[in-house]
């Protein structure tokens, strides 16, 4: 998979308040988990998932709610790529800028952030390597 939108993030300065808002307005479910390296990450469950934690409905995606702060100051769309380092190299060559280099998430794969040529912060996701 390469280039598909697979995740979104909605940063929050008051996570409790934001969780209540999205739960009440859209009925999203929330799941807090500890991330490798520390810190809590709130998963936003917007759609039913299968046993592999993938959305059952075609085109549907789930998201997350990180703590608001640089560089996460607004919503982020995350794109899946085969190799984050390669994608960031291509982004730089095309006029974008690396914001966060490839960062491991243990069994969950890896992520990174970049700014496009318009200054929009976007995310990258690399699935964990199997076997």
Buried (B, 14 or more C-beta within 10 A) or exposed (E): EEEEBBBBBBBBEEBEEBBEBBEEEEEBBBEEEEEEEEEEBBBBBBBEBEEEEEBEEEEEBBBBBBBBEEEBEEEBBBBBBEBBBEBBEEBEEEEBBBBBBBBEBEEBBBBBBBBEEEEEBBBBBBEEEEE
